[in-house]
Amino acid sequence: QVQLVESGGGLVQPGGSLRLSCAASGFTFRTERIMWYRQAPGKGRELVAGIDSYGGSTNYADFVKGRFTISRDNAKNTVYLQMNSLKPEDTAVYYCTRPIGNYWGQGTQVTVAS
């Protein structure tokens, strides 16, 4: 079955960095687009970034441009989200998703606080 497992979240100070990972299984990973979303407390889910099947095309929400980088390793069936210059407003649960079939991982908590 399709599985998406996020990891790498945690507590970081403002200005710090984290790298999230999304390990995928149960489908032909290398042929599919993967997205990262996030949900902050009391807010709806919002798109953070997306990457096409071979990593040649990426897109970002305006609020993370220049700070976050999405990438993938098709040999490892893994997508990454490198997050730099983190701000308190980046605090949220981060999810990776497979748009086909609307599959979501369980999420990983990112907390940016001093």
FENWOZI-V279058 format. One record per run of one state. SS is the DSSP state (h for helix, s for strand, l for the rest). FROM is the first residue (numbers start at 0). TO is the last residue. Records with the same first field share a line. If there is no record, write none. Layout:
# FENWOZI-V279058
SS=FROM-TO + FROM-TO
This chain:
# FENWOZI-V279058
l=0-1 + 7-8 + 12-16 + 25-27 + 31-32 + 39-43 + 51-56 + 60-66 + 73-76 + 83-86 + 90-90 + 98-101 + 104-106 + 112-113
s=2-6 + 9-11 + 17-24 + 33-38 + 44-50 + 57-59 + 67-72 + 77-82 + 91-97 + 102-103 + 107-111
h=28-30 + 87-89
